[in-house]
């Protein structure tokens, strides 16, 4: 049976609080946002920059409370103050597709959770 890929979790309109080119690489995400979204440390994520259109794939790591940072080469894809969408995906078989609901986390300009919903 074929596996199809669907949105698993999304952190919508998080604000980049910093960039660090001299880091090994990844995306540092506030632990509260990781927990609310169900995104795990070292899980693959896509990052969509709403201000400049840049898109990248990396992995998430727990950062500091309230902070979202692009690290390593990814730091060249954004600047502090820009808004991003962070998304993870899951492969589902036909039996799982129709009951699947992604976790959607909406945040304010300080990366505080406003709402968590299941698509």
Secondary structure, 3 states (H helix, E strand, C coil): CCCEEEEEEEEEEEECCEEECCCCCEEEECHHHHHHHCCCCCCEEEEEECCCCCEEEEEEEECCCCCEEEEHHHHHHCCCCCEEEEEEEEEECHHHHCCCCCEEEEECCCCCEEEEEEC
